[in-house]
Amino acid sequence: MNKNENDYEKRRLLIEAAKQEFLQKGYNKASLRNICSKAGMTTGALYFFFENKEDLYSSIINPPLEELKKMIMEHFKEDREFMINIDSLDLGDIDHSDLSEMLVKHIYKNYDSFVLLLSGSKEDALESIIDEFVELIEKSTVLMVKDSKFYTYDPFMTHWMAHTTVDSIAHIVMHEKDEKIAQKRIQSIMNYLVVGWVKLVMIPIDDKKEKNIKKKK
């Protein structure tokens, strides 16, 4: 094993030990000394790879979160191209099974990292990340309908649906350890939520014009 491979393995062992320590004791009570002991290393070795406990925690949760963001952004990019010329949203044609399958595979591949975040082991992290993803979905929705000739959106319902989407998926992840069962549940939830997005968020431009005319009268 060369030096790079050796360093990679040491860092991996520290991260795996840290996951278990954080999950068992929470962020505040987690001991760097215990983490190093479980990984079979000294605290000096830990500080070679990580600045402090915060950096170690971030190294566990940030990579899978960033990858999840990329997946969501790519999905909305595809939906934006779909929305440009579509004049009617037929619910029978809106299929998000590929998205739900991709999200579940990624989340359960990094299950410990997501449970660590969702369990609230670090008090300020969960709320901050939820707000971050809600904002990401809101901004992506705005961009999705920006070039549409036929649809606009309801800002209030966009925020509500974004929160509902994030909260629903988080709930399943926290309460269902079996990936196959989680896949079925999240697929069902996604089908339900798509109807909500279409009925509550997306507003046909002609309908909005009619409402504005009535208000002026």
C-alpha positions as YAML, in Angstrom:
chain: A
units: angstrom
residues:
- id: 1
  name: MET
  ca: [0.00, 0.00, 0.00]
- id: 2
  name: ASN
  ca: [1.51, 3.35, -1.05]
- id: 3
  name: LYS
  ca: [1.28, 6.57, 1.00]
- id: 4
  name: ASN
  ca: [-1.84, 7.88, -0.78]
- id: 5
  name: GLU
  ca: [-3.66, 4.59, -0.32]
- id: 6
  name: ASN
  ca: [-2.58, 4.45, 3.32]
- id: 7
  name: ASP
  ca: [-3.80, 8.02, 3.97]
- id: 8
  name: TYR
  ca: [-7.10, 7.26, 2.24]
- id: 9
  name: GLU
  ca: [-7.61, 4.18, 4.42]
- id: 10
  name: LYS
  ca: [-6.78, 6.06, 7.62]
- id: 11
  name: ARG
  ca: [-9.21, 8.85, 6.73]
- id: 12
  name: ARG
  ca: [-11.90, 6.28, 5.91]
- id: 13
  name: LEU
  ca: [-11.44, 4.52, 9.25]
- id: 14
  name: LEU
  ca: [-11.69, 7.81, 11.13]
- id: 15
  name: ILE
  ca: [-14.88, 8.75, 9.31]
- id: 16
  name: GLU
  ca: [-16.48, 5.35, 9.97]
- id: 17
  name: ALA
  ca: [-15.56, 5.53, 13.65]
- id: 18
  name: ALA
  ca: [-16.87, 9.10, 13.84]
- id: 19
  name: LYS
  ca: [-20.21, 8.12, 12.31]
- id: 20
  name: GLN
  ca: [-20.79, 5.57, 15.06]
- id: 21
  name: GLU
  ca: [-19.65, 7.93, 17.81]
- id: 22
  name: PHE
  ca: [-21.88, 10.77, 16.60]
- id: 23
  name: LEU
  ca: [-24.86, 8.45, 16.12]
- id: 24
  name: GLN
  ca: [-24.48, 6.93, 19.58]
- id: 25
  name: LYS
  ca: [-23.69, 10.07, 21.60]
- id: 26
  name: GLY
  ca: [-24.70, 13.04, 19.50]
- id: 27
  name: TYR
  ca: [-22.38, 15.77, 18.30]
- id: 28
  name: ASN
  ca: [-21.79, 17.58, 21.60]
- id: 29
  name: LYS
  ca: [-20.99, 14.47, 23.66]
- id: 30
  name: ALA
  ca: [-18.94, 12.73, 20.97]
- id: 31
  name: SER
  ca: [-15.30, 12.28, 21.95]
- id: 32
  name: LEU
  ca: [-12.49, 12.70, 19.45]
- id: 33
  name: ARG
  ca: [-10.37, 10.49, 21.70]
- id: 34
  name: ASN
  ca: [-12.94, 7.69, 21.46]
- id: 35
  name: ILE
  ca: [-13.12, 8.11, 17.69]
- id: 36
  name: CYS
  ca: [-9.38, 7.78, 17.36]
- id: 37
  name: SER
  ca: [-9.35, 4.77, 19.67]
- id: 38
  name: LYS
  ca: [-12.02, 2.98, 17.61]
- id: 39
  name: ALA
  ca: [-10.10, 3.79, 14.43]
- id: 40
  name: GLY
  ca: [-6.84, 2.54, 15.99]
- id: 41
  name: MET
  ca: [-5.08, 5.89, 15.67]
- id: 42
  name: THR
  ca: [-3.77, 8.78, 17.74]
- id: 43
  name: THR
  ca: [-5.45, 12.19, 18.00]
- id: 44
  name: GLY
  ca: [-2.48, 13.56, 16.13]
- id: 45
  name: ALA
  ca: [-3.43, 11.42, 13.14]
- id: 46
  name: LEU
  ca: [-6.97, 12.81, 13.26]
- id: 47
  name: TYR
  ca: [-5.73, 16.41, 13.16]
- id: 48
  name: PHE
  ca: [-3.62, 15.54, 10.13]
- id: 49
  name: PHE
  ca: [-6.87, 14.93, 8.19]
- id: 50
  name: PHE
  ca: [-9.40, 17.18, 9.96]
- id: 51
  name: GLU
  ca: [-9.14, 20.60, 11.58]
- id: 52
  name: ASN
  ca: [-11.56, 19.87, 14.43]
- id: 53
  name: LYS
  ca: [-14.77, 18.07, 15.36]
- id: 54
  name: GLU
  ca: [-16.83, 20.41, 13.14]
- id: 55
  name: ASP
  ca: [-14.65, 19.59, 10.13]
- id: 56
  name: LEU
  ca: [-14.94, 15.87, 10.83]
- id: 57
  name: TYR
  ca: [-18.73, 16.06, 11.10]
- id: 58
  name: SER
  ca: [-18.93, 18.10, 7.88]
- id: 59
  name: SER
  ca: [-16.75, 15.57, 6.09]
- id: 60
  name: ILE
  ca: [-19.35, 12.92, 6.90]
- id: 61
  name: ILE
  ca: [-22.54, 14.71, 5.88]
- id: 62
  name: ASN
  ca: [-21.49, 17.24, 3.22]
- id: 63
  name: PRO
  ca: [-20.35, 14.97, 0.33]
- id: 64
  name: PRO
  ca: [-23.64, 12.99, 0.09]
- id: 65
  name: LEU
  ca: [-25.64, 16.22, 0.58]
- id: 66
  name: GLU
  ca: [-23.82, 17.96, -2.25]
- id: 67
  name: GLU
  ca: [-24.41, 14.97, -4.51]
- id: 68
  name: LEU
  ca: [-28.10, 15.01, -3.59]
- id: 69
  name: LYS
  ca: [-28.30, 18.70, -4.52]
- id: 70
  name: LYS
  ca: [-26.77, 17.96, -7.92]
- id: 71
  name: MET
  ca: [-29.39, 15.26, -8.53]
- id: 72
  name: ILE
  ca: [-32.24, 17.63, -7.67]
- id: 73
  name: MET
  ca: [-30.84, 20.43, -9.81]
- id: 74
  name: GLU
  ca: [-30.40, 18.06, -12.76]
- id: 75
  name: HIS
  ca: [-34.00, 16.89, -12.34]
- id: 76
  name: PHE
  ca: [-35.34, 20.45, -12.41]
- id: 77
  name: LYS
  ca: [-33.16, 21.19, -15.44]
- id: 78
  name: GLU
  ca: [-34.90, 18.36, -17.28]
- id: 79
  name: ASP
  ca: [-38.31, 19.56, -16.07]
- id: 80
  name: ARG
  ca: [-37.48, 23.08, -17.26]
- id: 81
  name: GLU
  ca: [-36.84, 21.80, -20.77]
- id: 82
  name: PHE
  ca: [-40.11, 19.87, -20.56]
- id: 83
  name: MET
  ca: [-42.07, 22.93, -19.39]
- id: 84
  name: ILE
  ca: [-40.92, 25.35, -22.10]
- id: 85
  name: ASN
  ca: [-43.44, 24.27, -24.74]
- id: 86
  name: ILE
  ca: [-45.93, 22.18, -22.79]
- id: 87
  name: ASP
  ca: [-49.39, 23.77, -22.82]
- id: 88
  name: SER
  ca: [-51.18, 21.26, -20.60]
- id: 89
  name: LEU
  ca: [-49.91, 19.24, -17.65]
- id: 90
  name: ASP
  ca: [-51.53, 15.84, -18.04]
- id: 91
  name: LEU
  ca: [-51.05, 13.98, -14.77]
- id: 92
  name: GLY
  ca: [-50.93, 10.70, -16.68]
- id: 93
  name: ASP
  ca: [-47.76, 11.83, -18.42]
- id: 94
  name: ILE
  ca: [-45.87, 12.96, -15.34]
- id: 95
  name: ASP
  ca: [-43.70, 10.11, -14.12]
- id: 96
  name: HIS
  ca: [-41.11, 10.66, -11.36]
- id: 97
  name: SER
  ca: [-40.29, 7.01, -10.64]
- id: 98
  name: ASP
  ca: [-36.76, 7.40, -12.03]
- id: 99
  name: LEU
  ca: [-36.15, 10.36, -9.71]
- id: 100
  name: SER
  ca: [-37.45, 8.60, -6.60]
- id: 101
  name: GLU
  ca: [-35.39, 5.48, -7.40]
- id: 102
  name: MET
  ca: [-32.24, 7.56, -7.89]
- id: 103
  name: LEU
  ca: [-32.77, 9.54, -4.68]
- id: 104
  name: VAL
  ca: [-33.48, 6.46, -2.56]
- id: 105
  name: LYS
  ca: [-30.43, 4.60, -3.90]
- id: 106
  name: HIS
  ca: [-28.20, 7.55, -3.09]
- id: 107
  name: ILE
  ca: [-29.66, 8.17, 0.36]
- id: 108
  name: TYR
  ca: [-29.50, 4.52, 1.42]
- id: 109
  name: LYS
  ca: [-26.00, 4.13, 0.01]
- id: 110
  name: ASN
  ca: [-25.06, 6.88, 2.48]
- id: 111
  name: TYR
  ca: [-27.67, 5.94, 5.08]
- id: 112
  name: ASP
  ca: [-25.58, 6.56, 8.20]
- id: 113
  name: SER
  ca: [-24.66, 10.06, 7.02]
- id: 114
  name: PHE
  ca: [-28.29, 11.01, 6.38]
- id: 115
  name: VAL
  ca: [-29.55, 9.49, 9.63]
- id: 116
  name: LEU
  ca: [-26.79, 11.33, 11.47]
- id: 117
  name: LEU
  ca: [-28.09, 14.59, 10.05]
- id: 118
  name: LEU
  ca: [-31.81, 13.85, 10.41]
- id: 119
  name: SER
  ca: [-31.47, 12.58, 13.98]
- id: 120
  name: GLY
  ca: [-30.51, 16.09, 15.03]
- id: 121
  name: SER
  ca: [-27.27, 14.96, 16.66]
- id: 122
  name: LYS
  ca: [-25.91, 18.43, 15.85]
- id: 123
  name: GLU
  ca: [-28.64, 20.84, 16.86]
- id: 124
  name: ASP
  ca: [-28.19, 23.63, 14.33]
- id: 125
  name: ALA
  ca: [-27.32, 21.43, 11.35]
- id: 126
  name: LEU
  ca: [-30.72, 19.85, 10.61]
- id: 127
  name: GLU
  ca: [-32.78, 23.04, 10.47]
- id: 128
  name: SER
  ca: [-30.14, 24.74, 8.36]
- id: 129
  name: ILE
  ca: [-29.98, 21.89, 5.82]
- id: 130
  name: ILE
  ca: [-33.77, 21.59, 5.57]
- id: 131
  name: ASP
  ca: [-34.02, 25.33, 4.87]
- id: 132
  name: GLU
  ca: [-31.25, 24.99, 2.31]
- id: 133
  name: PHE
  ca: [-33.05, 22.24, 0.40]
- id: 134
  name: VAL
  ca: [-36.40, 24.03, 0.59]
- id: 135
  name: GLU
  ca: [-34.76, 27.13, -0.88]
- id: 136
  name: LEU
  ca: [-33.09, 25.03, -3.58]
- id: 137
  name: ILE
  ca: [-36.44, 23.52, -4.63]
- id: 138
  name: GLU
  ca: [-38.14, 26.94, -4.56]
- id: 139
  name: LYS
  ca: [-35.47, 28.57, -6.74]
- id: 140
  name: SER
  ca: [-35.45, 25.59, -9.09]
- id: 141
  name: THR
  ca: [-39.24, 25.85, -9.48]
- id: 142
  name: VAL
  ca: [-38.95, 29.52, -10.40]
- id: 143
  name: LEU
  ca: [-36.33, 28.69, -13.03]
- id: 144
  name: MET
  ca: [-38.42, 25.76, -14.26]
- id: 145
  name: VAL
  ca: [-41.40, 27.97, -15.21]
- id: 146
  name: LYS
  ca: [-39.38, 31.06, -16.15]
- id: 147
  name: ASP
  ca: [-39.46, 30.35, -19.89]
- id: 148
  name: SER
  ca: [-42.86, 28.67, -19.98]
- id: 149
  name: LYS
  ca: [-45.38, 30.31, -22.30]
- id: 150
  name: PHE
  ca: [-48.31, 28.66, -20.58]
- id: 151
  name: TYR
  ca: [-47.60, 28.40, -16.84]
- id: 152
  name: THR
  ca: [-46.48, 30.51, -13.92]
- id: 153
  name: TYR
  ca: [-46.37, 29.58, -10.21]
- id: 154
  name: ASP
  ca: [-47.83, 30.41, -6.80]
- id: 155
  name: PRO
  ca: [-44.94, 31.54, -4.50]
- id: 156
  name: PHE
  ca: [-46.72, 30.68, -1.24]
- id: 157
  name: MET
  ca: [-47.72, 27.18, -2.38]
- id: 158
  name: THR
  ca: [-44.27, 26.63, -3.86]
- id: 159
  name: HIS
  ca: [-42.71, 27.19, -0.43]
- id: 160
  name: TRP
  ca: [-45.31, 24.97, 1.25]
- id: 161
  name: MET
  ca: [-44.89, 22.15, -1.27]
- id: 162
  name: ALA
  ca: [-41.09, 22.38, -1.09]
- id: 163
  name: HIS
  ca: [-41.24, 21.99, 2.70]
- id: 164
  name: THR
  ca: [-43.75, 19.16, 2.42]
- id: 165
  name: THR
  ca: [-41.55, 17.33, -0.07]
- id: 166
  name: VAL
  ca: [-38.40, 17.62, 2.05]
- id: 167
  name: ASP
  ca: [-40.20, 16.72, 5.29]
- id: 168
  name: SER
  ca: [-41.94, 13.70, 3.72]
- id: 169
  name: ILE
  ca: [-38.75, 12.14, 2.38]
- id: 170
  name: ALA
  ca: [-36.90, 12.87, 5.64]
- id: 171
  name: HIS
  ca: [-39.67, 11.16, 7.61]
- id: 172
  name: ILE
  ca: [-39.42, 7.96, 5.55]
- id: 173
  name: VAL
  ca: [-35.62, 7.86, 5.81]
- id: 174
  name: MET
  ca: [-35.73, 8.24, 9.59]
- id: 175
  name: HIS
  ca: [-38.42, 5.59, 10.12]
- id: 176
  name: GLU
  ca: [-37.69, 2.99, 7.46]
- id: 177
  name: LYS
  ca: [-34.34, 1.18, 7.40]
- id: 178
  name: ASP
  ca: [-35.28, -1.22, 4.59]
- id: 179
  name: GLU
  ca: [-34.32, 0.35, 1.25]
- id: 180
  name: LYS
  ca: [-36.87, -1.65, -0.80]
- id: 181
  name: ILE
  ca: [-39.75, -0.65, 1.47]
- id: 182
  name: ALA
  ca: [-38.52, 2.94, 1.51]
- id: 183
  name: GLN
  ca: [-38.45, 2.91, -2.30]
- id: 184
  name: LYS
  ca: [-42.11, 1.85, -2.46]
- id: 185
  name: ARG
  ca: [-43.19, 4.41, 0.12]
- id: 186
  name: ILE
  ca: [-41.28, 7.30, -1.44]
- id: 187
  name: GLN
  ca: [-42.55, 6.37, -4.92]
- id: 188
  name: SER
  ca: [-46.12, 6.55, -3.60]
- id: 189
  name: ILE
  ca: [-45.41, 9.85, -1.87]
- id: 190
  name: MET
  ca: [-43.81, 11.29, -5.01]
- id: 191
  name: ASN
  ca: [-46.87, 10.36, -7.08]
- id: 192
  name: TYR
  ca: [-49.05, 12.09, -4.50]
- id: 193
  name: LEU
  ca: [-46.82, 15.17, -4.33]
- id: 194
  name: VAL
  ca: [-46.66, 15.55, -8.11]
- id: 195
  name: VAL
  ca: [-50.42, 16.05, -8.11]
- id: 196
  name: GLY
  ca: [-49.97, 18.71, -5.44]
- id: 197
  name: TRP
  ca: [-47.30, 20.52, -7.45]
- id: 198
  name: VAL
  ca: [-49.52, 20.54, -10.55]
- id: 199
  name: LYS
  ca: [-52.77, 21.48, -8.81]
- id: 200
  name: LEU
  ca: [-51.46, 23.90, -6.17]
- id: 201
  name: VAL
  ca: [-48.22, 25.37, -7.53]
- id: 202
  name: MET
  ca: [-48.54, 25.55, -11.30]
- id: 203
  name: ILE
  ca: [-50.90, 28.26, -12.53]
- id: 204
  name: PRO
  ca: [-51.99, 28.41, -16.19]
- id: 205
  name: ILE
  ca: [-51.14, 31.91, -17.41]
- id: 206
  name: ASP
  ca: [-54.63, 32.43, -18.86]
- id: 207
  name: ASP
  ca: [-56.17, 31.68, -15.44]
- id: 208
  name: LYS
  ca: [-53.90, 34.26, -13.80]
- id: 209
  name: LYS
  ca: [-54.85, 36.88, -16.39]
- id: 210
  name: GLU
  ca: [-58.55, 36.23, -15.76]
- id: 211
  name: LYS
  ca: [-58.09, 36.63, -11.97]
- id: 212
  name: ASN
  ca: [-56.20, 39.91, -12.45]
- id: 213
  name: ILE
  ca: [-58.97, 41.24, -14.70]
- id: 214
  name: LYS
  ca: [-61.62, 40.38, -12.09]
- id: 215
  name: LYS
  ca: [-59.61, 42.11, -9.37]
- id: 216
  name: LYS
  ca: [-59.40, 45.30, -11.46]
- id: 217
  name: LYS
  ca: [-63.17, 45.23, -11.97]
...
